[in-house]
Amino acid sequence: MVHGWAASHPPDRVALRFGDAALTYAALDAAVGAMAGALAVRGIGRGDRIGFLGHNHPAQIVALLACARIGAMQVPLNWRLAAPEWRFILEDAGASLLLATPDFLQAAADAAPAGCVVVDAATLHGDATPAALGTDDDPLLLVYTSGTTGRPKGAVLDQRALRFNALNAAATFDLSADDRVLTVLPLFHVGGLNIQTTPALMAGAEVILHPRFDADAFFDTVERDRPTLTLLVPAVMQALVSHPRWEGADLSSLRAIGAGSSDVPLPLIEAFHQRGIPVQQVYGATETCPIAIVQTRDEALAAPGSIGRPALHAECRLVDASGAPCAPGTDGEIQVRGPAVLRGYWKRDDALTADGWFPTGDVGLVDNQGRWWFTDRLKHVIISGGENIYPAEVERLLRSAPGVAEGAVVGRDDPRWGEVPIAVVVPGEGFDPARVLAHFEGQIARFKQPRAVVALPALPRTALGKVEVARLREMVAAHPNR
């Protein structure tokens, strides 16, 4: 069980490093018991939902394992969102408690709905350790991911999913107790939390946790603490490669890096390979916990750009529009099935097919050597710096912006972020691009806010009246400076 991970390793081995503090596995186990006791005293039990808001902090790991012990669920909140977005998630989840790191306590208090109590996560502990009640069947994570309808929906991942996901990670990265994993990506995403961090704790390895990514802190830590593995996204890779310290930094301790969340450009892969560091791509989604298709170290070197092969405990298939299997070399939708896949969406029943497959909405193909390649997205998601932006959510606000008769949101290629959202509007009375952009302030996260406004006399539409997204993207690309 997930709640037993902290107690299953040598007690004096370091589990977590955070700044100048080091937490052994014995200390981690004690902290988990104390947190579980404090939650139980507050009436939190099996099936209850607990929010968490803050930059990366050991308290989130402790709270996750404490939830596993008592059968409760953690609801990680993206600290980049705006207060109305946090409130919607907490209300939808029915969270009765919101844990926050000290620097987010005021923001948490402003966002918490009625009946949701805010508590400092760094100080919550109790005297009694409750009996371990959590099982593989108990939901443990309720992770909200933006939907194409414009409202986020919660993916329900049980303890079994985290356990099999960790086994997938161990097989992918040859993860063992001898490893040191550097975590710089946010733990509110299943990528930062579950591709290497929680698997490292299951393996008895050491996790070096940074509050958030900082290039200088990354180089300092690699040179001083000698981590063997880390996980990056393209925006972070680009920040490192373009940093003045890149060429002279001692990166020799890194056996490999994991990379994912969006298509990884070949030049970035090659930059790491030139430093002797294989880039192992990991494909998946929030709904797959997320590891579904992976590259081993050898595959990373043999086929840069491929997303690899199905993970050890994952079934993957490609289907055409009719649901029929695709022949090798033919594009189709990637679907995933296995013990690490979500059990469903919170308060919804539209996550899986009748026979248990999760349709990812992504397009891929399998070559004649059995390697998988990501080719496109069925959904119109914009991936900016590793964050998913769904146009429908932004378009809901765009419709109410001053001076906008009609509008749409599409992605435009960006050298730093991969993509950025652009608002395309048909001007109405009193149209002013600056006022349109200002309309989004404080209503949605900054990374979701359009970076520019492109005015057109009309939106390109199909014969059925649907906006032609591909054509719109072409038109936006022709206006890169607007």
C-alpha positions as CSV (number, residue, x, y, z in Angstrom):
1,M,0.0,0.0,0.0
2,V,1.1,3.6,-0.7
3,H,0.9,4.5,3.0
4,G,3.5,1.9,3.9
5,W,6.3,3.2,1.6
6,A,7.9,5.4,4.2
7,A,8.1,2.6,6.7
8,S,9.4,-0.1,4.4
9,H,13.0,1.3,4.0
10,P,16.0,1.5,6.3
11,P,15.0,4.2,8.9
12,D,18.3,6.1,8.7
13,R,18.3,6.5,4.9
14,V,17.5,10.0,3.7
15,A,14.1,10.2,2.0
16,L,13.7,13.9,1.3
17,R,16.0,16.9,1.1
18,F,14.5,20.4,1.1
19,G,16.9,23.3,1.4
20,D,19.1,22.6,4.4
21,A,16.8,20.1,5.9
22,A,17.0,16.3,5.5
23,L,14.2,13.9,6.4
24,T,15.1,10.3,6.9
25,Y,12.6,7.5,6.1
26,A,12.0,7.1,9.9
27,A,11.3,10.8,10.2
28,L,9.1,10.7,7.2
29,D,7.1,7.8,8.6
30,A,6.7,9.6,11.9
31,A,5.5,12.8,10.1
32,V,3.0,10.8,8.1
33,G,1.6,9.3,11.3
34,A,1.4,12.6,13.0
35,M,-0.3,14.2,10.0
36,A,-2.8,11.3,9.7
37,G,-3.6,11.7,13.4
38,A,-4.2,15.4,13.0
39,L,-6.5,14.8,10.0
40,A,-8.4,12.1,11.9
41,V,-8.9,14.5,14.9
42,R,-10.5,17.0,12.5
43,G,-12.9,14.3,11.3
44,I,-11.2,13.5,8.0
45,G,-11.7,9.9,7.1
46,R,-12.1,7.5,4.2
47,G,-13.2,9.2,1.0
48,D,-12.9,12.8,2.3
49,R,-11.1,15.3,0.1
50,I,-8.3,17.6,1.2
51,G,-6.9,20.4,-0.9
52,F,-3.3,21.4,-1.1
53,L,-2.0,24.8,-2.2
54,G,1.6,25.9,-2.4
55,H,5.0,25.6,-4.0
56,N,6.7,22.2,-3.7
57,H,7.1,21.4,0.0
58,P,7.7,18.2,2.0
59,A,4.3,18.8,3.6
60,Q,2.6,17.8,0.4
61,I,4.3,14.5,0.3
62,V,3.6,13.9,4.0
63,A,-0.1,14.9,3.4
64,L,-0.4,12.5,0.4
65,L,1.0,9.6,2.4
66,A,-1.2,10.5,5.4
67,C,-4.3,10.5,3.1
68,A,-3.2,7.1,1.9
69,R,-3.1,5.8,5.5
70,I,-6.6,6.9,6.3
71,G,-8.2,6.4,2.9
72,A,-8.7,10.1,2.1
73,M,-8.0,11.9,-1.1
74,Q,-5.6,14.8,-1.8
75,V,-6.7,17.5,-4.3
76,P,-3.5,19.3,-5.5
77,L,-4.2,22.9,-6.6
78,N,-2.1,24.5,-9.3
79,W,-0.6,27.6,-7.6
80,R,-0.6,29.3,-11.0
81,L,-4.4,29.5,-11.2
82,A,-6.5,32.4,-10.0
83,A,-8.7,32.4,-6.9
84,P,-12.0,31.8,-8.8
85,E,-10.4,28.7,-10.4
86,W,-9.3,27.3,-7.0
87,R,-12.7,28.0,-5.6
88,F,-14.4,26.1,-8.4
89,I,-12.2,23.0,-7.9
90,L,-12.6,23.0,-4.1
91,E,-16.4,23.3,-4.4
92,D,-16.6,20.7,-7.1
93,A,-14.5,18.3,-5.0
94,G,-16.4,19.0,-1.8
95,A,-13.1,19.6,0.0
96,S,-13.6,20.3,3.7
97,L,-10.0,21.2,4.4
98,L,-7.4,23.1,2.5
99,L,-3.8,22.7,3.5
100,A,-1.5,25.6,2.3
101,T,2.2,26.4,2.7
102,P,2.9,29.5,4.7
103,D,3.4,31.8,1.7
104,F,-0.1,30.8,0.3
105,L,-2.2,31.0,3.5
106,Q,-3.8,34.3,2.6
107,A,-4.4,33.3,-1.0
108,A,-6.0,30.0,0.3
109,A,-8.2,32.0,2.7
110,D,-9.4,34.2,-0.1
111,A,-10.2,31.2,-2.3
112,A,-11.7,28.7,0.1
113,P,-15.4,28.2,-0.3
114,A,-17.8,28.2,2.7
115,G,-17.2,25.2,4.9
116,C,-13.6,24.6,3.8
117,V,-11.2,25.3,6.6
118,V,-7.7,26.6,5.7
119,V,-4.7,25.2,7.8
120,D,-1.0,25.8,7.6
121,A,0.3,22.5,6.1
122,A,3.8,22.9,7.6
123,T,2.5,22.9,11.2
124,L,-0.4,20.4,11.1
125,H,0.4,17.3,13.2
126,G,-1.2,15.3,16.0
127,D,-0.1,13.1,18.8
128,A,-1.8,9.9,17.9
129,T,-1.1,7.7,14.8
130,P,-4.4,6.2,13.5
131,A,-4.6,2.6,12.3
132,A,-3.8,2.2,8.6
133,L,-7.1,1.8,6.8
134,G,-6.2,2.7,3.2
135,T,-6.2,0.0,0.6
136,D,-5.4,-0.3,-3.1
137,D,-9.0,0.3,-3.9
138,D,-9.2,3.7,-2.1
139,P,-9.0,6.8,-4.3
140,L,-6.0,8.8,-3.3
141,L,-5.6,11.7,-5.8
142,L,-8.3,13.9,-7.3
143,V,-6.4,15.8,-9.9
144,Y,-8.2,18.4,-12.0
145,T,-7.5,18.8,-15.6
146,S,-9.1,21.3,-17.9
147,G,-11.8,19.9,-20.2
148,T,-12.8,20.8,-23.7
149,T,-16.0,22.2,-22.3
150,G,-14.0,24.9,-20.5
151,R,-14.5,23.6,-17.0
152,P,-11.9,21.4,-15.3
153,K,-12.8,17.9,-14.3
154,G,-11.3,15.7,-11.6
155,A,-9.4,12.5,-12.5
156,V,-9.8,10.0,-9.7
157,L,-6.6,7.9,-9.2
158,D,-6.6,5.2,-6.6
159,Q,-3.7,3.8,-4.5
160,R,-3.3,0.9,-7.0
161,A,-2.8,3.4,-9.8
162,L,0.1,5.1,-7.9
163,R,1.6,1.8,-7.0
164,F,1.6,0.4,-10.6
165,N,2.7,3.8,-12.0
166,A,5.7,3.6,-9.6
167,L,6.5,0.1,-10.9
168,N,6.3,1.5,-14.5
169,A,8.8,4.2,-13.5
170,A,11.2,1.8,-11.8
171,A,11.3,-0.3,-14.9
172,T,11.7,2.8,-17.2
173,F,14.5,4.5,-15.3
174,D,16.1,1.5,-13.6
175,L,15.2,3.2,-10.4
176,S,16.7,1.8,-7.1
177,A,17.4,2.8,-3.6
178,D,20.8,4.0,-4.7
179,D,19.3,6.8,-6.8
180,R,19.0,10.5,-6.0
181,V,16.1,12.2,-7.8
182,L,16.0,15.9,-8.2
183,T,12.5,17.3,-8.4
184,V,12.1,20.8,-9.8
185,L,8.7,20.5,-11.6
186,P,5.5,21.3,-9.6
187,L,4.0,18.5,-7.6
188,F,0.4,19.7,-8.4
189,H,0.9,17.9,-11.8
190,V,1.0,14.1,-11.9
191,G,4.2,14.5,-14.0
192,G,6.2,16.2,-11.2
193,L,4.6,14.1,-8.6
194,N,4.4,10.6,-10.1
195,I,7.0,10.2,-12.9
196,Q,9.9,10.1,-10.6
197,T,9.1,11.6,-7.1
198,T,6.6,9.1,-5.6
199,P,8.3,6.2,-7.5
200,A,11.6,7.2,-5.8
201,L,10.0,6.9,-2.4
202,M,8.6,3.5,-3.2
203,A,12.1,2.4,-4.2
204,G,13.8,3.8,-1.1
205,A,15.7,6.5,-3.1
206,E,16.4,10.0,-2.0
207,V,14.4,12.9,-3.4
208,I,15.9,16.4,-3.5
209,L,12.9,18.8,-3.6
210,H,13.1,22.3,-4.9
211,P,10.2,24.7,-4.3
212,R,10.1,25.6,-8.0
213,F,12.5,25.6,-10.9
214,D,15.4,28.0,-10.8
215,A,18.2,27.5,-13.3
216,D,21.0,28.5,-10.9
217,A,19.6,26.4,-8.1
218,F,19.4,23.4,-10.6
219,F,23.1,23.7,-11.6
220,D,24.2,24.3,-8.0
221,T,22.3,21.2,-6.8
222,V,23.6,18.9,-9.6
223,E,27.2,19.9,-8.9
224,R,26.9,19.7,-5.1
225,D,24.4,16.9,-4.4
226,R,25.1,14.7,-7.5
227,P,21.5,13.6,-8.4
228,T,21.3,10.6,-10.8
229,L,17.9,11.4,-12.3
230,T,15.6,14.4,-12.9
231,L,12.5,15.2,-14.8
232,L,12.1,18.2,-17.1
233,V,9.7,19.8,-19.6
234,P,10.8,21.5,-22.9
235,A,10.5,25.1,-21.4
236,V,12.8,24.1,-18.5
237,M,15.2,22.3,-20.9
238,Q,15.4,25.4,-23.0
239,A,16.1,27.6,-20.0
240,L,19.0,25.3,-19.0
241,V,20.5,25.0,-22.5
242,S,20.4,28.7,-23.1
243,H,21.9,29.5,-19.6
244,P,25.4,30.9,-19.4
245,R,26.4,28.0,-17.1
246,W,25.3,25.2,-19.5
247,E,28.6,24.6,-21.2
248,G,30.7,24.6,-18.1
249,A,28.4,22.8,-15.6
250,D,29.3,19.4,-14.3
251,L,26.3,17.3,-15.1
252,S,28.2,14.0,-15.0
253,S,26.1,12.6,-12.1
254,L,22.9,12.5,-14.3
255,R,22.4,9.0,-15.7
256,A,19.4,10.3,-17.7
257,I,16.6,12.8,-17.6
258,G,12.9,12.2,-18.1
259,A,11.0,14.6,-20.4
260,G,7.4,15.0,-21.2
261,S,4.2,17.0,-21.0
262,S,4.5,18.1,-24.6
263,D,6.4,17.2,-27.8
264,V,10.1,17.6,-27.1
265,P,11.9,19.4,-29.9
266,L,14.8,17.4,-31.3
267,P,17.4,20.3,-30.9
268,L,16.8,20.2,-27.1
269,I,17.2,16.4,-27.0
270,E,20.4,16.7,-29.0
271,A,21.8,19.4,-26.7
272,F,21.5,17.0,-23.7
273,H,22.8,14.0,-25.7
274,Q,25.8,16.1,-26.6
275,R,26.5,16.4,-22.9
276,G,26.2,12.6,-22.5
277,I,22.7,12.7,-20.9
278,P,20.0,10.6,-22.6
279,V,16.6,12.2,-22.7
280,Q,14.0,9.5,-21.9
281,Q,10.6,10.7,-23.2
282,V,7.5,9.8,-21.1
283,Y,4.1,10.0,-22.7
284,G,0.9,10.0,-20.8
285,A,-1.9,12.1,-19.3
286,T,-3.3,13.1,-15.9
287,E,-5.7,10.3,-16.4
288,T,-2.9,7.7,-16.8
289,C,-1.1,8.7,-13.6
290,P,0.7,9.6,-16.0
291,I,3.1,6.9,-17.3
292,A,1.8,5.1,-20.4
293,I,4.4,5.0,-23.1
294,V,8.1,5.4,-22.3
295,Q,11.6,5.3,-23.6
296,T,14.3,3.3,-21.8
297,R,17.8,4.8,-21.7
298,D,18.9,2.6,-24.7
299,E,15.7,3.6,-26.7
300,A,16.3,7.3,-26.0
301,L,19.7,7.0,-27.6
302,A,18.6,4.8,-30.5
303,A,15.5,6.8,-31.5
304,P,15.5,10.4,-30.4
305,G,12.0,11.9,-30.8
306,S,10.1,8.6,-30.4
307,I,8.0,8.3,-27.3
308,G,9.1,4.7,-26.9
309,R,7.0,1.7,-26.2
310,P,4.1,0.9,-23.8
311,A,5.1,0.9,-20.2
312,L,5.5,-2.4,-18.3
313,H,2.0,-2.3,-16.7
314,A,0.1,-0.5,-19.6
315,E,-1.7,-1.6,-22.7
316,C,-1.8,0.9,-25.5
317,R,-3.6,0.8,-28.9
318,L,-4.3,3.0,-31.9
319,V,-7.8,3.2,-33.3
320,D,-9.2,5.1,-36.3
321,A,-12.4,7.2,-36.2
322,S,-14.6,4.1,-36.3
323,G,-12.8,2.5,-33.4
324,A,-11.0,-0.1,-35.5
325,P,-7.4,-0.9,-34.9
326,C,-4.8,0.9,-37.0
327,A,-2.2,-0.8,-39.2
328,P,1.5,-0.1,-38.4
329,G,2.6,3.3,-39.8
330,T,-1.0,4.6,-39.8
331,D,-2.1,7.5,-37.6
332,G,-4.7,6.8,-35.0
333,E,-5.9,7.9,-31.6
334,I,-3.8,6.6,-28.7
335,Q,-5.8,4.7,-26.1
336,V,-4.5,3.4,-22.8
337,R,-5.7,0.7,-20.4
338,G,-4.2,-0.8,-17.2
339,P,-4.1,-0.6,-13.4
340,A,-2.5,2.9,-13.4
341,V,-5.4,4.4,-15.4
342,L,-8.0,6.5,-13.6
343,R,-11.1,4.9,-12.3
344,G,-13.2,7.7,-13.7
345,Y,-13.9,11.4,-13.5
346,W,-15.3,12.9,-10.3
347,K,-19.1,12.9,-10.5
348,R,-19.0,11.9,-14.1
349,D,-19.1,8.6,-16.1
350,D,-17.5,9.6,-19.4
351,A,-13.8,8.7,-18.8
352,L,-13.5,5.2,-20.2
353,T,-14.8,3.1,-23.0
354,A,-17.0,0.1,-22.1
355,D,-14.0,-2.2,-22.1
356,G,-11.9,0.0,-20.0
357,W,-9.8,2.0,-22.5
358,F,-9.0,5.7,-21.9
359,P,-9.2,7.7,-25.1
360,T,-6.4,10.3,-24.9
361,G,-7.5,12.5,-27.7
362,D,-3.9,12.3,-29.1
363,V,-2.8,11.0,-32.4
364,G,0.2,8.7,-32.9
365,L,1.6,5.9,-34.9
366,V,3.7,2.8,-34.5
367,D,6.6,2.2,-36.8
368,N,7.7,-1.2,-38.2
369,Q,10.1,-1.6,-35.3
370,G,7.3,-1.3,-32.7
371,R,8.3,2.3,-31.6
372,W,5.5,4.8,-30.9
373,W,5.6,8.3,-32.2
374,F,3.4,11.2,-31.2
375,T,2.1,13.1,-34.3
376,D,-0.7,15.5,-33.4
377,R,-3.7,16.2,-31.0
378,L,-7.3,15.6,-31.7
379,K,-8.2,18.2,-29.2
380,H,-7.2,21.8,-29.7
381,V,-5.2,21.9,-26.5
382,I,-2.4,24.5,-26.3
383,I,0.6,23.4,-24.3
384,S,2.6,26.4,-23.0
385,G,5.6,25.7,-20.8
386,G,4.2,22.2,-19.9
387,E,0.8,23.6,-18.9
388,N,-2.3,22.6,-20.7
389,I,-4.5,25.5,-21.9
390,Y,-7.9,24.6,-23.3
391,P,-9.3,27.2,-25.7
392,A,-12.9,26.7,-24.7
393,E,-12.1,27.9,-21.1
394,V,-10.4,31.1,-22.4
395,E,-13.1,31.7,-25.0
396,R,-15.8,31.8,-22.3
397,L,-14.2,34.9,-21.0
398,L,-13.3,36.3,-24.4
399,R,-17.0,36.4,-25.4
400,S,-17.6,38.9,-22.6
401,A,-14.6,41.1,-23.3
402,P,-15.5,44.7,-24.3
403,G,-15.6,45.4,-28.0
404,V,-15.6,41.8,-29.1
405,A,-18.3,40.7,-31.5
406,E,-17.0,37.1,-31.7
407,G,-13.7,35.4,-31.0
408,A,-11.7,32.3,-30.7
409,V,-8.4,31.3,-29.1
410,V,-5.6,29.3,-30.8
411,G,-2.0,28.6,-30.0
412,R,1.0,30.2,-31.7
413,D,4.5,28.8,-31.7
414,D,6.8,30.4,-29.2
415,P,10.5,29.8,-28.9
416,R,10.4,29.9,-25.1
417,W,7.1,28.4,-24.1
418,G,6.5,26.1,-27.0
419,E,3.1,27.7,-27.6
420,V,1.2,30.7,-26.3
421,P,-2.5,31.5,-26.5
422,I,-3.6,34.2,-29.0
423,A,-7.1,35.8,-29.1
424,V,-8.6,36.1,-32.5
425,V,-11.5,38.5,-32.6
426,V,-14.0,40.1,-34.9
427,P,-14.1,43.7,-33.5
428,G,-17.3,45.3,-32.2
429,E,-18.2,48.7,-31.0
430,G,-15.4,50.2,-28.8
431,F,-12.8,47.5,-29.7
432,D,-9.4,48.1,-28.1
433,P,-6.8,45.2,-28.0
434,A,-5.4,46.5,-24.7
435,R,-8.8,46.4,-23.0
436,V,-9.4,42.9,-24.3
437,L,-6.2,41.6,-22.8
438,A,-6.9,43.4,-19.5
439,H,-10.3,41.7,-19.3
440,F,-8.5,38.4,-18.4
441,E,-6.5,39.8,-15.4
442,G,-7.4,38.1,-12.2
443,Q,-10.0,35.8,-13.8
444,I,-7.8,33.0,-15.0
445,A,-4.2,32.0,-14.5
446,R,-1.6,34.3,-16.2
447,F,-0.3,31.4,-18.3
448,K,-3.8,31.0,-19.8
449,Q,-4.2,34.6,-20.7
450,P,-3.9,35.5,-24.4
451,R,-0.5,37.1,-25.2
452,A,-1.8,39.1,-28.2
453,V,-5.0,40.0,-30.0
454,V,-5.4,39.5,-33.8
455,A,-8.4,41.3,-35.4
456,L,-10.1,39.7,-38.4
457,P,-13.2,40.8,-40.4
458,A,-14.6,37.3,-39.9
459,L,-13.6,34.0,-38.4
460,P,-13.0,31.2,-41.0
461,R,-15.8,28.6,-40.7
462,T,-16.8,25.3,-42.2
463,A,-20.0,24.9,-44.1
464,L,-21.6,23.7,-40.9
465,G,-20.5,27.0,-39.2
466,K,-17.7,25.5,-37.1
467,V,-14.5,27.6,-36.7
468,E,-11.7,26.2,-38.9
469,V,-9.0,25.9,-36.2
470,A,-6.2,24.8,-38.5
471,R,-6.9,27.7,-40.9
472,L,-7.1,30.1,-37.9
473,R,-3.7,29.0,-36.7
474,E,-2.2,29.6,-40.1
475,M,-3.7,33.1,-40.1
476,V,-2.4,33.8,-36.6
477,A,1.1,32.6,-37.6
478,A,1.1,35.2,-40.3
479,H,0.7,37.9,-37.7
480,P,3.5,37.0,-35.2
481,N,4.1,40.5,-33.9
482,R,0.5,41.6,-33.3
